[in-house]
Amino acid sequence: MGDTKGRILLTALQLFSRDGYEAVSVRNIAEALDMTKGALYRHYKNKRDIFDSIIDRMIEIDAQRAKDYQMPVEQYDELPDSYGNTSWKNIVQYTIEQLKFWTEDNFAVLFRRMLTLEQYRNAEMAELYSQCIVEGPVSYMEAMFRELMKKGILKAENPRQLAVEYYAPLFLLISIFGVAMPVGVMILINMIAGQKQAGAGFTYLDSSFASLIAVGICAAAFMGIPLTIADYRDKKILKHFFTTPCSPMWILGSDMLCAGGTALLSAMSVAFVSVVFLGYEMKGNVLAFMGSWLLTLVSMFSIGLLMASLCRTIKSVNAVTTLVYFPMLFLSGATIPYELFPSGLQKIVNVLPLTQGIKLMKAVSMGMELENIWRIVVLLVGITVICTSISVKVFRWE
């Protein structure tokens, strides 16, 4: 956005997101740009014209991104078949790009901030907020899932509920990220279908409990640990430790403990809200569930430690965490129920370590028998031993 019209839009959006749309005048925008009102009027008729151009730019960016990932651009009523011709790979890639766009692109971040600020005092902004960030994306995914179910690509379920379950983590990652995210998803699922029967003898709340407990593990293991270590290395903090008696095991272990505290807080928050406010009762053995959670946590953390040890720079760790974190989050069963995946996709996602951890926790929490349970336990223990050993061996201070 280096051209004059682009600079005007960006500056106006910065002011709208900080002070609110109504509080900003054309004079304010012109002064911020160090130009006269007359010069500004040569590009835009008035403040409303600037605002409409901001909306048009967001629509243009969104449409182009959809085209880039071969996602439907037309309205569902206009061309419903296009919603069933999208591959699952494109859906996941598009979802990742949407998250990155709304959290990393300066224009999008300012736009979201403006709508969040203005939605409570401006009906038009409230409608835009819903269409761009809440109801619009859910309806888009609902239409797509409906068509994919018609074609047998996804198992026949409630497309609306699946769309909400799919988009809710994305919305909360965009909005608040961190410990509160899985709690928010749990509340949302309960509002939609919490006590409805998802299978023989268990509800959607029962089915979602262990999965959402795993979200905190996923975030801490595949984002928190490697990014923290890489940041220490980039800022030469690890280099200073090199001159002390401190060993790599102490550095990696302390980072693991801090991440473990975050994952534990997330798990406790989900458990507290589920039991106290949503009436959740675990059908399985609580102590056994705690053991399965701890085993899953330690094994996933060992992978995070390996990523931190192998990646030498911030750039490389950002690339690796993106490649690992999002498939783990969206394909392991942590957000979208594993049971809804087609059998072919289930075979693929079975290779994800977190998938096995979630299977173990879910079976224990619901008091169900799990085939090859000891094979999963041995697998997770093996991952822990191998990844931790390699992490310590290849660790570098700078």
C-alpha positions in Angstrom: 0.0 0.0 0.0 2.8 2.5 -1.0 0.5 4.6 -3.2 -1.2 7.8 -1.9 -4.7 6.2 -1.9 -3.3 3.2 -0.1 -1.6 5.4 2.5 -4.8 7.3 3.1 -6.8 4.1 3.7 -4.1 2.7 6.1 -3.9 6.0 8.0 -7.6 6.3 8.3 -7.9 2.7 9.5 -5.3 3.3 12.1 -7.3 6.3 13.4 -10.7 4.4 13.2 -9.2 1.5 15.1 -7.8 3.7 17.8 -10.4 6.5 18.3 -13.5 5.0 16.7 -15.1 5.8 13.3 -17.4 8.6 14.5 -14.6 10.4 16.4 -12.4 10.7 13.4 -12.8 13.5 10.8 -11.4 14.1 7.4 -9.3 16.8 8.9 -7.8 14.3 11.4 -6.9 12.0 8.6 -5.3 14.7 6.5 -3.3 16.0 9.4 -2.0 12.6 10.2 -0.9 12.3 6.5 0.6 15.8 6.6 -1.6 16.9 3.6 -4.4 19.4 3.1 -8.1 18.4 3.1 -8.2 19.6 -0.5 -5.4 17.2 -1.5 -7.2 14.3 0.3 -10.5 15.1 -1.5 -8.8 14.6 -4.8 -8.6 10.9 -3.9 -11.8 10.3 -1.9 -15.1 12.2 -1.8 -15.5 12.1 2.0 -15.0 10.0 5.1 -17.7 7.5 4.1 -16.0 7.0 0.7 -12.7 6.2 2.6 -14.6 3.7 4.8 -16.3 2.0 1.9 -12.9 1.7 0.1 -11.5 0.0 3.2 -14.4 -2.5 3.1 -13.9 -3.0 -0.7 -10.2 -3.7 -0.1 -10.9 -6.3 2.5 -13.4 -8.0 0.2 -10.8 -8.0 -2.6 -8.1 -9.5 -0.5 -10.5 -12.2 0.8 -11.7 -13.1 -2.7 -8.1 -13.3 -4.0 -7.0 -15.5 -1.1 -10.0 -17.8 -1.7 -9.0 -18.1 -5.4 -5.3 -18.8 -4.5 -6.5 -21.9 -2.5 -9.2 -22.9 -5.0 -11.9 -22.1 -2.5 -15.4 -20.9 -3.5 -15.7 -17.2 -4.2 -19.4 -17.0 -5.2 -22.3 -17.0 -2.8 -23.6 -20.5 -2.0 -27.0 -19.7 -3.6 -25.3 -18.7 -6.9 -23.1 -21.7 -7.4 -23.6 -24.4 -4.7 -21.6 -27.0 -6.7 -18.4 -25.1 -6.2 -18.7 -25.7 -2.5 -18.4 -29.4 -3.0 -15.4 -29.3 -5.3 -12.9 -28.3 -2.7 -10.3 -30.7 -1.3 -9.7 -31.1 2.4 -6.0 -30.1 1.8 -7.1 -26.8 0.4 -9.5 -26.2 3.3 -6.8 -26.7 5.9 -4.3 -24.5 4.0 -6.9 -21.8 3.5 -7.7 -22.0 7.2 -4.1 -21.6 8.2 -3.7 -18.6 5.9 -6.9 -17.0 7.3 -5.5 -17.3 10.8 -2.1 -15.8 9.7 -3.9 -13.0 7.8 -6.2 -11.9 10.7 -3.3 -12.0 13.2 -0.3 -10.9 11.2 -1.4 -8.6 8.4 -1.4 -5.0 9.7 -4.4 -3.9 7.6 -6.5 -6.9 8.7 -5.5 -6.5 12.4 -6.5 -2.8 12.3 -9.7 -3.7 10.5 -10.6 -6.3 13.1 -9.7 -3.9 16.0 -12.0 -1.2 14.4 -15.0 -3.6 14.2 -14.4 -4.9 17.7 -14.3 -1.4 19.0 -17.3 -0.1 17.1 -19.7 -3.1 17.2 -21.2 -2.1 20.5 -22.2 1.4 19.4 -22.8 1.1 15.7 -25.3 -1.3 14.2 -23.6 -1.3 10.8 -20.3 -2.2 12.4 -21.9 -4.9 14.5 -23.3 -6.4 11.3 -19.9 -6.2 9.6 -18.2 -7.8 12.6 -20.7 -10.7 12.4 -20.3 -11.1 8.6 -16.5 -10.9 8.5 -15.5 -12.6 11.7 -18.4 -14.6 13.3 -21.5 -15.7 11.3 -20.0 -15.2 7.9 -17.2 -17.7 8.2 -19.4 -20.2 10.0 -22.0 -20.1 7.2 -19.3 -20.4 4.6 -17.9 -23.5 6.2 -21.4 -24.9 6.8 -22.3 -24.7 3.1 -19.0 -26.3 2.2 -19.4 -29.2 4.7 -23.0 -29.7 3.6 -21.9 -30.2 0.0 -18.9 -32.4 1.0 -21.3 -34.6 3.0 -23.6 -34.9 0.0 -20.7 -36.2 -2.0 -19.7 -38.7 0.7 -16.3 -37.0 1.3 -17.3 -36.2 4.9 -19.5 -38.4 7.0 -23.2 -37.3 7.2 -23.6 -35.2 10.3 -25.0 -31.8 11.2 -23.0 -29.4 8.9 -23.9 -26.4 11.1 -22.4 -28.0 14.2 -19.4 -29.2 12.4 -18.8 -25.7 11.0 -19.0 -24.2 14.5 -16.7 -26.9 15.9 -14.2 -26.2 13.1 -14.3 -22.4 13.2 -14.6 -21.9 16.9 -10.9 -22.6 17.7 -9.9 -20.3 14.8 -12.1 -17.5 16.0 -10.8 -17.8 19.6 -7.2 -18.1 18.3 -7.8 -14.8 16.4 -9.5 -13.2 19.3 -7.9 -14.2 22.5 -5.5 -17.2 22.0 -3.9 -19.0 25.0 -5.5 -20.7 28.1 -9.0 -19.3 27.5 -9.3 -20.7 24.0 -10.3 -24.4 24.8 -12.6 -23.1 27.5 -14.4 -20.9 25.1 -14.7 -23.8 22.6 -16.1 -26.0 25.3 -18.8 -23.5 26.2 -19.7 -23.0 22.6 -20.0 -26.7 21.9 -22.2 -27.0 25.0 -24.5 -24.2 23.9 -25.0 -25.9 20.5 -25.2 -29.6 21.3 -23.6 -30.3 24.7 -26.1 -32.7 26.1 -27.2 -34.2 22.8 -26.3 -37.8 22.2 -23.2 -38.2 20.0 -23.2 -41.9 20.3 -24.2 -44.8 22.5 -24.2 -43.6 26.0 -22.2 -40.4 25.6 -22.9 -36.8 24.7 -21.0 -34.2 22.6 -19.7 -32.7 25.9 -18.3 -36.1 26.9 -16.7 -36.6 23.5 -15.2 -33.1 23.4 -13.7 -33.0 27.0 -10.5 -34.9 26.4 -10.0 -33.4 22.9 -10.1 -29.8 24.3 -7.8 -30.7 27.2 -5.3 -31.6 24.4 -5.5 -28.1 22.8 -3.4 -26.7 25.7 -0.8 -29.4 25.2 -0.7 -28.7 21.5 -0.2 -25.0 21.9 2.5 -25.3 24.6 4.4 -28.1 22.9 4.5 -27.0 19.3 4.4 -23.3 19.7 5.5 -22.3 23.2 8.6 -24.4 23.7 10.3 -24.1 20.4 9.5 -20.3 20.0 10.8 -19.6 23.5 14.1 -21.4 23.0 14.6 -19.9 19.6 14.0 -16.4 21.0 16.6 -17.1 23.8 19.1 -18.2 21.2 18.4 -15.2 18.9 18.9 -12.8 21.8 22.2 -14.4 22.8 20.7 -15.4 26.2 21.7 -19.1 25.6 25.2 -17.9 24.6 25.6 -16.3 28.1 24.5 -19.6 29.7 27.3 -21.3 27.8 29.9 -19.7 30.1 28.1 -21.1 33.2 28.0 -24.7 34.6 24.4 -24.9 33.3 23.7 -27.9 31.0 21.3 -28.2 28.1 19.2 -30.5 30.1 18.5 -27.7 32.7 17.7 -25.2 30.0 15.3 -27.5 28.1 13.8 -28.8 31.4 13.0 -25.4 32.7 11.4 -24.4 29.5 9.4 -27.6 29.6 8.2 -26.9 33.2 7.0 -23.4 32.2 5.1 -24.8 29.2 3.7 -27.6 31.4 2.3 -25.0 33.8 0.5 -23.3 30.9 -0.9 -26.6 29.6 -1.9 -27.6 33.2 -3.7 -24.2 33.7 -5.6 -24.8 30.4 -6.6 -28.3 31.4 -7.7 -27.2 34.9 -9.8 -24.3 33.3 -11.5 -26.7 30.9 -12.2 -29.2 33.8 -13.4 -26.5 36.2 -15.9 -25.0 33.7 -17.1 -28.4 32.5 -17.7 -29.8 35.9 -19.0 -26.7 37.8 -21.0 -24.9 35.1 -21.8 -27.5 32.4 -22.5 -30.6 34.6 -19.8 -32.8 33.2 -19.2 -36.1 34.9 -16.2 -38.3 33.8 -17.3 -41.8 33.2 -13.8 -43.2 33.4 -11.2 -43.3 36.2 -10.0 -39.8 37.0 -6.5 -41.0 38.1 -6.1 -43.0 35.0 -7.1 -40.0 32.9 -4.6 -37.8 34.7 -1.9 -40.5 33.9 -2.9 -40.5 30.2 -2.9 -36.7 30.1 0.6 -36.6 31.7 1.9 -39.2 29.2 0.5 -37.3 26.3 1.9 -34.0 27.6 5.4 -35.4 28.1 5.6 -37.1 24.8 4.3 -34.0 22.9 6.7 -31.8 24.8 9.6 -34.0 23.8 8.8 -33.3 20.2 8.6 -29.6 20.9 12.1 -29.8 22.6 13.4 -31.6 19.5 12.1 -28.8 17.3 13.7 -26.2 19.6 17.1 -28.0 19.5 17.1 -28.5 15.7 15.9 -25.1 14.6 18.8 -22.6 14.9 17.0 -19.3 13.9 13.7 -17.6 14.5 12.9 -17.9 10.8 13.4 -21.6 10.7 11.5 -22.3 13.9 8.5 -20.2 12.7 8.4 -22.3 9.5 8.6 -25.6 11.4 6.1 -24.6 14.1 3.6 -23.7 11.4 4.1 -27.0 9.6 3.7 -29.0 12.8 1.2 -27.0 14.9 -1.7 -26.5 12.6 -2.0 -30.1 11.3 -1.8 -31.3 15.0 -4.5 -28.8 16.0 -6.9 -29.4 13.2 -6.3 -33.0 12.1 -5.5 -34.8 15.3 -9.0 -34.7 16.7 -8.3 -31.8 19.1 -10.8 -29.5 17.4 -12.7 -31.5 14.8 -13.9 -34.9 16.0 -11.6 -37.7 14.6 -14.7 -39.8 14.1 -16.1 -37.4 11.4 -13.1 -37.8 9.2 -13.4 -40.2 6.2 -11.7 -43.5 6.7 -8.9 -42.6 4.2 -8.1 -39.4 6.1 -8.3 -41.3 9.4 -5.5 -43.6 8.2 -3.4 -40.5 7.3 -3.9 -38.6 10.6 -3.2 -41.7 12.6 0.4 -41.1 12.1 0.2 -37.8 14.1 1.4 -38.5 17.6 -1.2 -36.2 19.2 -3.9 -38.3 17.5 -2.8 -41.3 19.5 -2.6 -39.2 22.7 -6.2 -37.9 22.2 -7.5 -41.4 21.5 -5.9 -42.6 24.8 -7.3 -39.7 26.8 -10.8 -39.9 25.2 -11.1 -43.6 25.8 -10.0 -43.3 29.4 -12.3 -40.3 30.1 -15.3 -42.1 28.7 -14.6 -45.4 30.3 -14.3 -47.2 26.9 -12.2 -50.1 25.9 -9.5 -49.1 23.4 -8.0 -51.6 21.0 -4.2 -51.7 21.2 -4.1 -49.4 24.2 -0.7 -50.6 25.3 0.7 -50.1 21.8 -0.3 -46.4 22.1 1.4 -46.2 25.6 4.6 -47.8 24.3 4.5 -45.5 21.3 4.2 -42.3 23.4 6.9 -43.5 25.8 9.2 -44.3 22.9 8.6 -40.8 21.4 9.5 -39.3 24.7 12.8 -41.2 25.1 14.0 -40.8 21.5 13.1 -37.1 21.1 14.5 -36.1 24.5 17.7 -38.0 23.9 18.2 -36.4 20.4 17.3 -32.9 21.8 20.0 -33.0 24.4 22.6 -34.4 21.9 22.0 -31.8 19.2 21.3 -28.8 21.3 23.3 -25.7 20.4 23.8 -22.6 22.4 23.8 -20.3 19.3 
